Amino acid sequence: MNISILLPLLGILLGGMFLAAQAPINAALARSLGDPILAACISFGVGFVILAVLSAVRGAWPSGGGIAAAPWWSWLGGFLGAFYVAIVIWGVPQLGVVSTVAALIFGQVAAALILDAVGAFGLPVQAITWQRLLAAGMILGGLVLSRSG
């Protein structure tokens, strides 16, 4: 495999592992605090501080023009992230980590098929092929299997 593909793939796989670990960690925080929304707020607060420090160290503060030039929908990422963290905190105790993560992955792939097909957010159009549908179906099958045992 080409190194220019291998390194990002390994990084994304590591990120996926971190997300799987983040789910029960945040659920435990919610149990300790007695409030899943407060746990999500703390999770985002810690992440914000880390990212703010990294941005400051790198000198990566945007100009006012850069902020103003961003498309309106680019501000939705924080909302989507907050929803993700809150729903995972709620879902893990109900479904377990495997089923929660499998449902998340299936939801991501289903949405990605549509986003690719329409070229959403300025991305190049990627056709919905039988191979991609089969991949989504296999993930859905994994979700169903994770709940049947």
Secondary structure, DSSP 8 states (H G I E B T S, - for coil): --HHHHHHHHHHHHHHHHHHHHHHHHHHHHHHHT-HHHHHHHHHHHHHHHHHHHHHHHT----HHHHHHS-GGGGHHHHHHHHHHHHHHHHHHHH-HHHHHHHHHHHHHHHHHHHHHHTGGG-------HHHHHHHHHHHHHHHHHH--
